[in-house]
Amino acid sequence: MLTKSNFMKYLECPVYLWMAVHRPDLLPLDSPDLKLRFAMGNVVDDFARKLFEGGQEVKGFNSEGWKNTQKLIADGAKLLYQPTVVAGELTCRADILEMENGVWSLNEVKSATSVKGHYPFDVAFQKICFENAGIKLARTNLIYINNKYVRQGEVELKKLFAVEDISEIVDEKMDEVKKLVELALVVANRKTAPDTKFLATCPNPKSCAWLEIYNESVGKKPVKTIIEETTDAKGIKKQLDALEYPLYFLDYETYGPAIPLYDGTRPYQNIPFQYSLGLKKTPDAETTYTEFLARKSENPVPALLAQLKKDLGPTGSVITWNMSFEKARNNEMGIAEPSYAEFLNGVNDRVFDLMPIFKIKNQLYVRNDFEGSHSLKAVVPVMCPELSYDNLAIQEGATASASWPILTGDTVSATEKVKLADDMLKYCKRDTETMVCILEKLEAEINANACL
């Protein structure tokens, strides 16, 4: 049975489809970032249904869902949520099926903010399923988030969502998608893995989460690119000479909900709810740390800014990793809270970004073990292995972000919240600790080269 999700995997890579069908046990678990997107997608689906109130939800999947869908339609239902059809070897579950003027319209809900290139293939697959099952679709709509919407008061659904009729685009894709479905079924029904020529022709194998696992299953190892290592001590020193003491090391954690929570915010706008701030007063001083974590569901920005202004003095460099992120948050907070705009503009004027030192194109500090990346998570294990994230309960930003609505909600006990808050504080502090460590290691490299 070919599902829509597996068909979309085929479009991504035929090998991905085969692994999903025959060896799902070898595939990696969903990443925290993907889990967060799934959770937000469910919230978006729930809100989109409010555009079509009065419908009935179909229970069950595959054959059970199809049986229940048929029964509801036979009983005269005109609006269905999660209708399911089975047609031969194909099955799919749509978001919203609506009867309009005696004909059916399919509404596909996406948490994205535009019509992406693969969406017509997604909807065309559904149309093939429904029409093969005897339900003719007169129109196919795509419902997605309008990221220009700014919340003021209650959420205005008709402004939050864009509804676009993509029937013409979908119809143009139908013949192509029918052929792709046939090819996908061939792959899905194979008893053995597809030939590894698919791997050789993959346009972006480095981004594949399961390539190494697949290679091991067929007895091949992926080829890793060897990168020439570089240490330009003079170039690094030139960059670091711009630093002025006292040094501050700043890291924000943010939450960007699809449905804006607060007045004046847009869909997916990153709302800072936490920071860690390291302070190194002189080159020989120990670094001290302050922190903030909002523990209530109200807008965290006013309280965060009030504390940050106390913790962050008026002079000295503010060190970040990927300064565009922190500076953008400061700009947004300055607009939301005008009384802090001057302070935040001053902070932005003092920001120093460590990350460019590690970009391959700058040829300042390059190590093969970075594997072509300049992310903090790639650099830390090489330069500061003593500050591993592996011993933390929270190990990356997506989990930290997903933790905040849990901390401020009512789904866990007070005892669990205490532990969760502690885990969140440790993670955010680790980001600033690693920046301190990396700076110290760079300074040591400079001093070592100066002695040569």
N, C-alpha and C positions, 0 to 999 in steps of 0.2 A: 504494500500500500504506500503510495507516494503522497506525503503531506506537503502542504505549502512550505513549511519551514525547511523541509528537506529539499524541495525543489530549489529554494533560494540558496541553499548550501551548494547545490549542483552548479548554479550560476557563478558562485564564488570559486568553486574548484570541484571537478568531478570526484577527485580523491576524497575531498571533505565529505561529500554525500556518502560514498562507499563506507568510510570509517563510521559515520553516524548511524548507518543502517546495520553494519556487520560487526564493528568493533567499538561501540560507544564506551566500553570500559577503558579503552586506551586514551580517550580524549581527555584533555585537562578539564578540571572543574571550571565553571564560569568564574571570571575574574570579579573582584569586588566592584569594579567600575561597571561591568556588564550587569551585575545584579542590581546595582543602583538604578541603571537605566531601565531595566525591566520593571522595577518597583514604580518608577515615575511613569512608565508607560501604562501601568495599571491604573494609576491615579488619573491620567489623561483620559483613558477609556471611560472611567466612571463619570467624569465631568462631561465628556462628549455625549453620553447618553441623555444628559439633561436637555440637549437640543431636540431630542426625540422622546419626549415623556409619554408614558402610558404603554410601553412595550412589555413583552414577556420574554424572560430569559430562558433559553433552551438549556436543559441539563444534559450532561453526558458528552462523550467524545465518540468519534468514528461511528460505528453502526448504531450504538445507543443514541447518540446525538442526532443522527439522521432519522431514526425512527421517531424520536420526539419532535423533530422539526416537521416531519410529514404530518404528524397528528395535530400539531398546533395550526398548521396551514389548513388542514381539512376541517378544523373546527372554526375557521374563519379569522384567524389572527392576521392582522395587517401590519404589525410592527414586532420584529423579533430581534433580541440581542443574542449574539453568539450562535446564530443558526449554523447547523452542520449538515454537510451533504457527503454522500459516498456515491461515486460513479465509477464502476469498474475498479481499476487499480488506483484511482485518485480519491483523495478526501481533503476537505478543507473546512475551516471554521471561520466564518465572516464576523465582522464586528456588529453591523446593524443592517438589517434587511427591512425595507419599508415598501409598502404598497402605496403607489401614488397614481390616482386616476386609473385604477384598474391594472396597472403594470408595476413590476418590481424594480426597485432601485437598491443597489448595494452601496453601502457607505463604509469605506475603510478608514479607520482612525490611526493616525500616526502622531507620535510625540515630537516629530521633527518640526522644523520651522520653514520648510519649503518642500516643493515637489522634487524629490531626488530621482536620479536617472533610473534606478531599478524599481521604483514603485509601480510604474505601468506593467512591468513583468509580474509583479506580485498580484496585482488586481486582475490581470489577464488570466493568470492561473486560476484564480477564484471563479472568474466568469466561465472558463472552460468547465470547471467542476460543476457549477450550478446548472449550466445549460445542458451538460451531459446527463445531469440528474433530473432534467425536465422542468427546471425553473428558469424561464427566460428573463434576462435582465435588460430592461430598456435603458437604464442609465447606471453609470458607475461614478461615484463621487469620492474624492479624497478630502478628508478632514484633517487639518494640521494646525499647529500653534502659530498664532500671529505674534511674532516677537517684538513688534512695535507697540503692542498693547501695554499700557501703564495702568496698574490697578489704582482706583480711587473708590473706596467704599467696598460694597459687595462685588464679587467677580461678575463681570458682564459677559456672559457666554458668547453672545453674538459678536463681540469685539475680540474676545480671547481666541476664538477659532476662526480659521478661514475654511470655507467650503468651496471646493473647486470641482467642477464637472470635467472629468478626464475621459469621458466616454470615447471621444474621437481618437485620442492617443491610444487608448486600450485597444480599440478596434483595429487600429493600424498594426498593432503588435500581435494580434491573434494568430496569424499563420506562423509567424516566427516562434511564438511560444508553444504552439502545438508541436512543432518539430523538436523544440528543446525538451518538451515533456517526454516525447518518445525516446530521446537520447538519455534523459535522466533515468527513465525506467530500465533501460538496458544496463546502466551502471548499477542502479540499486539492486537489480536482480542477479548481478554477477556473484558467483561463489568465491571468486578470488579477487584480490585487489587489482585495480586498474594498473596498466603498465606505468612504470616510473617516468615515462616520457612526459606525463602530465606535470611532474615535479620540475623537470628540466625546462619546461616552457612557462612555468609560473612567472608572471611579471613582477611579483613582489614576495619572494619566498621568505625574506627576513621577517616579515610581519606575521608569518603563519605560526599560530600558537601550538600546533600539533605536528609540524613537519618532522621534528626530530623523533617523535614517538613513531610516526609512520615509517620513517627511514629505518628505525630499529626493527620494526615488525617485518620489513622486507629485506633486512640484512645489509642496509646501506647507511653510511654516516654522512651527515651534511658537511659540505665543504665550508670551512670558515675562512674569511678573508684575513690575511695578515696585514696589520697596519703598522707603518713605520713609526717608531716611538720617537718623541721629540721633547726636549726640555730647553726652552729658550729663557735662561735665567735673566738675561738683560731685559728681554721683552716683558717678562712677568714683573720684574722690579719696576719697570716704567709704569705698568698698570697699577701696582700697589702703592707707588709713590703718591698717588692721588688721594690716598686715605688720610683722614684727619681724626686724631683722637679727641675725645673718647669714641670708641667704636661701638656701634649698636648692631646686633644681629637680629633681624626681624623676619618672622614667618607667620602668615595668616592661615587659618583653616576656614573654609567657606562652605556654604550650602546653597545650591542653585536650583530651587524647585521649578518644575515645569509650570505649575500653577502658582503665580506670585502670592506670597503670604501677607505682604505689608503694602500699605498705601505708598505710592511713588516708586514701586518696583515693577520690573518687567519679567516675563517668563525667562527662566534660566539665569537671571541675574545672580551673580555670586555674592552672597551676603556673608561678610565676615562675622563669625561667632566666637572666634578664639584667636589668641596670638601667644607666641612665646617671644621674649625679648632678652637677648644676652647683652651684657654691658662689660666692656673691657676698657677701663679708664686710661691705662697707660700700657706701653708695650710689655712691661714686666708684671702687670697686675693679673690677678686671677679673674676669670670671667664670672660674673654673678648673673642670676636670671630672675626675671619677673614674668608673670603670666596672667592671662585672663581667659575665662571660659563662661559663656552665658549658660545659665541653667534653667531659664524660663523660656516659654515659647513666644514671648513678646519680642518685638524687633530688637535684636541685640546691639545694633550699631550705636545708639546714644550712650549706653553704658560702656561699651568697648572703647569708644573715643574718649570718654571722660577719664578712664583708667590709663589709656595709652598716653594721653597728654601729661599725666603725672609721671609716668615711667620713662618717657623718652624726652631727654633734655633738648635744649635749643641749639646745641652745636655738636659737631662730630658726624662722621660718616655713618650711614645706615646701610648695612650690608645685607643683601638678599641673594637668592638664587632664582634667576629669571625675573629681573626687576619689572618687566612689563606687567606681570600679574599683580604684584603689590602696588605699583603705581596706578594701575587701572582701578583697583579697589579703593585707593585713597581718593582718586578723582570722583568716583561714584559716591563715596561717603561724604565728600565735601559738598556735592550737589544736594544730597539728601539732608545734610546737617550743615547749613551755611555758616553757622557760628564757629565751625571747626575748619572751614575752607582754608583760611590763612595758615593755620597750623599744618594741615595736610599738604598744602602746596610747598611749605617749607621742608617738610619731610621728603617730598619727592625731589626737591632740589639737591638733597644730600645723599640720595640713594646711590649705592655702588653695587654693581652686579658681578659676582664671582664667576658666574657660568661661562661667559665668553672666553675665559682663559683656557677652557677645556674643549672648545669647539675645534674640530679637526682643521677647518679652513683657516683658523688663526695661527696654527702651528706654534703654540706657546707651550702647552703641556699635554702631550698625547701619549696614551698608553694602549697597547694592544688589548689589555684586559678590560678596557672600557667598552670594547666590542662596537666601536663606532658611535657610541652614545655620549652625550655630555649631561645627561640627567644626574641629579643628585644621587639617585639610587644606583647608578652605574659607577659613579666616581668613589663613593664612600667605601665600598668593599675593598677597593684597591689602595686608597690613600689612608683610610682610617678604619681598618677592619675591627679594631677594638670597640667601635661604635656601631656594631651591627644592628639592623632592625629585626633580625630573626628572633631575638629574645623578647620582643614586644608583642602584646596582644593585638595591637593595631600596628600594621606595617606599611601602610600606604594611605594616600589622601582620600581615595574613594571610600574606604571603610570609615575613616575619620568623619567624612561628610555624612555618610549614612547613619553614623552613630548619634549625630546631634538631635534629629527628630525623635530618636528613641530616648535620649537623655531628657528631653523637654516634654515628652509625651506621657501617656499613662498606661503603656503596655508592659512595663516591667516594674518590679518592686523598688522601694527606696534603697534597699541593700544592694540590689543590682546596679542601681544608678550610681551609687558611691564608687563601686568598682569600675564602672564604665567611664566615669569622669576621670578617675585616676589613670586609666589606660589612655584616654584622650590627651591628658596633660603630658604624660610620658612621651607619647608619639610626637606631639608638636615640639616639645623641648628637644627631642632627639634631632629634629631638623636644624635647630639653631646650634646645638652642640656640634653637629657635623660640620657646619660652616666655620665655626671657631677652629676646629681641628684641621680642616683643609687649609685655612689661612696660615695656621702655624706650620703646617708641612711645607707649604709654598715658601714661606719665609726661611725655613731651614734649607730648602733647595738653593735659594738665592745666596745664603751665607756660605753654604758648602762650595758653590761655584766661585764665590768671591775669593776663597782661600786657594784656589787652584792657580 
